Amino acid sequence: MSRLALLIAAMAALRVDAASLEIEVRDASGAPVADAAVYAVPGSGHVDARGPRTVSIEQVEREFIPYVTVLQTGTAVSFPNRDPILHHVYSFSSAKSFEIRLYAAGNSPEVLFDKPGVVTLGCNIHDWMIAYIVVVPTPYFGRTGPAGTVRLRDLPAGGYDVHAYHPNQRGPALPKATALDAQAAGHLAFVVDPVPRKPRYKPPLDRTRY
């Protein structure tokens, strides 16, 4: 059997033995919470090595897309400008402080996020633009959709501390411990209390300036 075939067989065996975890995030009234970052940290402290990767946070119609991005430490991020104007992306967050000065439509330099924490993004030209990067020390993470749920897949059997976080929450949600058996499908529910996002004034686009 070739090395490639052995590798494919080994990966398939890992998937068979892996568990999944569905996480549900709601507010105090029971309504689903979208854009919540959820992640599972192995209780053993061992984290599977994953290859480096790059994700993109776009600027479209003078907004960051998506509003919340979850990624593992060691991931690089680019900030493509899809608008016909200039943008100036920055963050003063302790987890990552950086600045990409005025640049036109197209791709930006990549920024490496090598420390866990929450990074708040802004644009120095358009002060209503805001977004968040949640950098986590594990490859088992996701972001809730409109239904307030997300499924983490391919988790090795074992114990985990599971976290849920929303950038607009009034107070922290305590992590929950869970144990997963091989091929199990677990479920956890969190309650967070985010402040509703309020529309921010966006002036008409003036193509002669920015």
N, C-alpha and C positions, 0 to 999 in steps of 0.2 A: 504494500500500500504506500502511495506517495506521501510526502510530508504534508502537502496541501490537504489530501484526503484525511490524514490523521488529525490535522488541525480542525477541519470542519466537523469531524466526528467528536472531537473533544468539546468544541463549542456547543454542539447539539446536546451532548450529555450534560453540560452545565445548565443549559436552558431547561432540560427535563427536571433537574434537581432544584431549580430556582423557584422561589415563592413570589407572590405579588401582594400588594397592599393597596387597597382603596381607601382614600382619605376624603372625608367630607368636612367642609368648613361652612359654618352658618353663623349668623349674628344672633343677638339675644332674642330677636323676635322669631327666629327660625328661618329667615330668608337666606338664600344661598349667597356666599361671598365669593366673587370672582377676583382674580389677580392676587390670590394668597399664595405665598411661597411655602411649600411643604418639603421636608427632607428627613431622611432616616439615617441616623449615625449608628454604625455597628457598635454594640456594647463591648465587643472585644477590642475595639480600637483599631482593628485591621481594616484598611480600606483597599479595595481592589485597584490596581494600577490601571488607569485608562490613558489612552494616547492623547496628546495635545490636540486641541481643536479650536476653531475660531467661530464665534457667533457674531451676528450683526444686529445693531439697533439703528433703525433707519430714522431719518428726518423727512417726514411727509406732511405737506400742507402746514408747515411750521409746528409740528408736533413730533415728539418721540414715539416711535412704534417699535416694540410694545411699551406699555406703561410700566410693567414689571418684568424683569428678566431674572431668571434663576440660573446660576452656573456654578461649576466646581472650581475651586482654587486651581490656578495654573492655566486658566482659559484666557485666550486673547479675544478682545472685542474690537470690531471696526464700527464706525459710525457713518455709513454712507449718507451723503446729502442728496436727496431726491428732489429738492426744490430748486427753482431757477434763481435763487438768491444765496447770499452768504450765511453761514452759521459759524458759531464759535462755542464749542462744547467744553464744559469744564466740570470739575467736582472738587470740593474742599473737604470731602469726607475723610475721616481718619483711616478707614479701610483702604482707600485709594484716592490720592490727590493728584490731579493731572489737568492739563489744559491743551486743547487743540485749537489753535488760533484760527481766525477767519479763513474759511476755505469755501470754494465754490462747489457746484454740483459734481458728484462723483464720490469715489471712496476716500476714506480718511486713513491716516496711520493707525495701526493696531495698538491697543493698550492692553498690557498683561495684568490680570487681576490675580495676585498671588497671596492675598491675605483675606481670611473670612471676615464678613461683616456686611453692613448695608451701605451702599454707595448712592448718594443722591446726585442726579445729573441735572444740569441746567444749561441754558444757552445765554451767553453774555449779550446777545443782540435782542433776543425775544424772551423777556423775563417771565412770561406765562408758561413757557415750556419746562416741564419737569418730568422726570422718570426715575426709576429705581432699579439698581442691580443688587440682588441678594447673592452674595458669594458664600458658598457652603463647603465644608470640608469632607464631602462625600459625593460619590457618583449617583446616589439614589435620591433624586429630587424631581420636583415638578411644580406646575403652577395651575391653580384651579381655573376652570372655565366658567361660563355663565351659570352652569348648574351647581357650582360650588364644589365640584369633585375633581379628583385626579387619581390616576392609578400608577403606582410605582411598580415596575416590573424587574424581573431577573435579580431579585434579592436572594443571596445565599441564606440557607436556613441559619437561624440564630436569633439572638436578642438585639433589639434596636431601641434607641431613644428617638422618638419621632417629634418633629417640631413643625409648628405652623406660625406663619408671620405675615402680617399685612402692613404695608408702609403707613397706612392711615389709622392704624388701631390705637385706641385710647390707652390700652394697657396690654402687657404681654400675656400671651397664652402659654400656660405651663406645658413643658414637653410631656409626652406620654411614653411609657415603656411598653413594649410588646415583644412577644416571642413568635417566630415564624418557623413552621416545619417545612421541610422540602415539599414543593408542589402545592403548598397551602395558598389559600386566597384569604388574606386577613382584611379587617375593616376597622377604621378608627374614625371618630368624629371629634371635631374641635368647635369651640365657640369663641369667636373674636368679635370685637366691637369697634369696627372702623367708622371713622367720621366720613359721612358722604362727601364725595368729590363735588366741589362747587365749580361751576363754569367760571373761567377767568377771561377777562376782557382781551380779545384779540383784534387789534386794529386792522382795517382793510390793508391788503397787500399793496405796497408801493414799490413797483419793480424798478423805479429809478434810484432807490436807495438800497434797501436790504430785503 
